[in-house]
Amino acid sequence: MLATRTRLAGVLAGYLADVALGDPARGHPVAAVGRAAAGLEKMTYRDSRVAGLVHVGVLVGAVSVLGAALQRTADRAGPPWSIAATAAATWVSVGGTSLARTGMAMSELLERADIEAARRLLPSLCGRDPARLDGAGLTRASLESVAENTSDAQVAPLLCAAMGGVPAVLAYRAVNTLDSMIGYRSARYARFGWAAARLDDVANYAGARATAALVVMFAPFVGGSPSGAVRAWRRDAARHPSPNAGVVEASFAGALGVRLGGPTQYRHELQIRPTLGDGHEPTVADLRRAVALSRTAQAGAALLAVLLCYLRRP
């Protein structure tokens, strides 16, 4: 029972630290993982899936071992240390507050029609090619990114922290970081990044569906439609090339009454994606509603994580 209480307190403290402080201003561990991955890639890169699997295995394995050692050491030192370790690992692994702040900053730039500044900000949200996007394209890209990252940056890591503590949440963040670095279909990473992309699909499967369920539950808080969210989720999610992003983006589209998808320009390719939802083209006001819905879903995920901690008690 003591282990349950310390896990619960640590996860909740980590979430509240993110709400109050956002991402660490300096020395973010995720940036360190990214640098380590880039350095390792110089040694492991080959244009093959096997090389990519080795790359992912080495990095995620190392982070998992480090997390397990940190958890074990903290547990032996006593409950306050265990709470602190779980809180710190959770805090550095989530990013919901920074996501919401960036989404709101984007909405303000678009409201002022400051397209150049909005283009400069877009890489903070996603990997689209901002030079190819006008105001409407920037709005849609931002809304889709807020939706997807509600799961990736907040809901999924909170659930991992609740279920597996320090090693699980740090391993999740390592997987997600690798996916963002190499998990896309460019000429360089089509094969090497395959393992990172597939592992990220597995790691986010439950989180994406929990996020969609939270969107359905909290849609009325932003004047949205729960039935619309369910309808778009069931009808449209499978059309998306990602088994997880489609679930979350479709639920957001249905809840907000907007239409997402269509031509999606990345730096390495143009994807023609099916539409999600059957509403109007998203506006800046819809982007603000998406940010509000994301914040509400994040809070719901924190409560869900607390419940999971309690249910898994010895």
N, C-alpha and C positions, 0 to 999 in steps of 0.2 A: 504493500500500500504506500510506503514511503517513496518507493521508486516512481509510482504513478504520480504522486503529488509533486515530486521534483521535476519530472518530465513536463507535467501540466504547467507548473509555474514558469519553467524555462521557456517553453514555447510561447506562452502568453506574454512574458517579458520581452522576448525577441520581437514579437509582433508590435507591441506598444513602443519599443525603441524605434522601429521603422516608422510608425505613425508620427512620433515626436521629432525624430531626427532625420529621417530619410536615409539615403546611403551614406556610409562613412565618407567624410570629405577627403581623407588622404589614406594611402596605403590600403586600398580596398583589396581583400584577399582574392576576389574574383579576377581582378586585374593581374594579380600574381599568378593565378592559374592560367590565365590567357598567355602571359609571357612564358610560362613554363611549357605550355602547349606549343607555342610558336618555336621555341628553342628545340623541343623534342622533335618537331616536324622536320627540322633540318637533317635529323639522323634517320627518321623512320620513313620519310616519304618515298613511296614508289607508286606508280600508277596502277594500283591493284587493291582489291578489297581486303586481301590478307594483310597487307601493310597497314591499311586503315584500321583493321581490327586490332593489330598489335599496338598501334598508336593509342587507340581508345583504351585498350586493356591496361597498358602501362600507366597512363595518366589517371584514369578513374580508379584503378587498383591502388595507386599510391595515395590518392586523396582519401579513399576509404580506409586504408590502414592508418593513416594519420588521424582521421576522425575517430576510429575505434580506440586508438591509443589515448587520444585526448579524453574521450568519454570514460575509459577505464581509470585513468589517472584522477579525473575529477570525482568520479564515484568513490574512489578510495579515500579521497581527501575529505569527503563529507557532503551533506546535502547542499549547503550554500555554494560550494564549488561546482557541484553537478548542475544546479540551477543556472549558475553563471555561464558554464560551458555551453549548455543547451541554448540559453538566451543569445549568447554571442554568435553561435553557429547559425541560429535561425535568423538573427538580424542581418548578418552579412549575406545570407542566401536569398532573402526576399527583397523585393524592390517595388512594392506597390505604391508607396508614397511618391517616389521619384517618377514613376509612370504617370500618376495622376497629375503631378505638377507639370510634367512635360506636356501632357495632353492639354492642360488648361493654358499653358503658355502658347501652344500651337493655335488654340482657338482664338486667343487674343490677337496674335499676328494675322490670322486669316480675317478676323473681324475688321482689322485696320487695312486689309488688302495689301499687307507687306509681304508680297510673295517671295522676294529674295531672302528675307529673314526666315520665313517659314521653310524655304528650301534648305537653308543652312541648319535649321533645327531638326529636320526630318530624320537624318541619320541617328539621332538619339532615340528614335522610336523603332526604326525598321531599316531594312537593306534595300528599299526601293531607290531608283535613280531619280533624285529630286529635280534634276535639270529638265527631265521630260514631263514634269507634272505642272499643271495649272492649279488655280485655286480649288476647283472641284476635285481634281485628282489628289491634291494634298489633303483635302478634307477626308476623302474616302480612305486613303492610305493610313492616315492618323487614326481614324475610327477603327479600322480593321486591326491595327497594331495594338490599340488600347484593349480591344476585345481579346485578342490572342494572348497578350502579355498579362492580362488579368489571371489567366491560368498559369502561364509559364513562370511569371515573376512573383506570384503571391499564393494562389490557391494550392498548386502542386507542391511547392516547397513546404508550406505549412503542414500539409498532410504527411509528407515524408518525415518532417521533424516529429510529428505526433506519433507516427508508427515506428520509426526507427532511430530517433534521437540524432545525436551529432553525426555519426558516420553516414546515416541515410541522407540527411539533408545536405551535407557537404558533397556526397557522391552525386546526388541529383544536380546540384549546381554545376559540378564539373561536367556532367553529361550535357546539360543545357548550354554551357559555354562552348563546348566542343561543337555542338550542333550549329551554333551561330557562327562559328569560325570556318567549319569545313563541311557542314551538312547540306550543301546545296549543289545543284547540278551544273556547275561550271566545267569547263574543259579540264581543269586541274583536279577538281574534287569529285567528279561524277562517280569514280570508283573508290578513291581513297576516302572520301567522306561518307560512303555508304553505311558503314558500321555506326558512325556517330549519329546519322539521321535515323536509322532503324532503332537504335537504343533509346534515342530521345522520344521516338514514337511510343515505345513501351513505357518509359518513365512518366510520360504525360498522359497516358490513357485514362487513368482514374481521375486525375486532376481536371482534365478537360471536361469530363462528364459531370463531375461535381460542380464545376464552374457553371456549366449550362443549367444545371438544376437550381443553383443559386440565382442565376439570372431570371429564371422562370418565377422563383419565389419572390424576388425583390423588384421585379419590373414595375409593379404599381407605385413604388416609391419615387419613380421618375416619370410618372404618367404613362408608363408603358403597358404592353399587353402580354400577360402570361400565356394566354392561348395562342397568340401570335408567335411567341418564342417557341412554344412546343411544336406548333405546326411547321415553322421553318426548320427547326432542328430535325424533325422526323423526315421532312420532305427533301431538304436541300443539303444536309451536312455531308452525305456520302458523295456528293458531286465534287467536293473540294479535293484537291490532290493530297492534302494532309488529312490523315484520319482523326486528328485532334483539333487542329485549327478550324476545320470545317464545322465541327460541333459547336465550338464557342462562337465563331463569327456568325453562324446561322442563328443561334439563339439570340445574340445581340441584335441582329438585323430584324428578326421577328418581333422582339420586345419593343424596339424603337420605331418600328414601322418604316424601315428604310430598305434600300436595295444595295447590297454589297457585291463584290466580285466584278468580273469583266476583265478588260485588258489590264495586266499588271506588269509594269516595267521594272525589272531588276537591272543591275549593271551588266550582268552576264547574259541575260536573255529576256525576251518578252513572253509572258505566259497569258494565254487567253483562258480565263477561268469562268466557269458557269456562275450565274447569278445566285445569290443567297438572299432570300426574302423577296417580297413582291411590292414593296412600298416605293417611296420617292427616293430620288438621289439625295444622299446625306448632305445636310447643311451644317454650318458652324454651330447652330443651336443643338443639332443632333449630336455633334461631337462633345459638347458640354454635357449633354444628358448621358452620353456613353461614359464619360469620366465619372459622373455621379453614380451611375449604375455600377461601375467598376469598384469604386470605393465601398459601396454598400455590400457588394458581393465579397470583397476582401474581408470586411468585418464579419460577415456570415461565415466565411471560411475559418476565421480565427475561432469562432464559437464551435464550429464543426471539429476543428483540431482538438479543442479542449474536450469535447465529447468523446472523440476517439481515444485520447489519452486515458480518460476515465474507464471506457469500455474494455481497454486492453490491460487493465490492472491485473496483477497476479492473483 
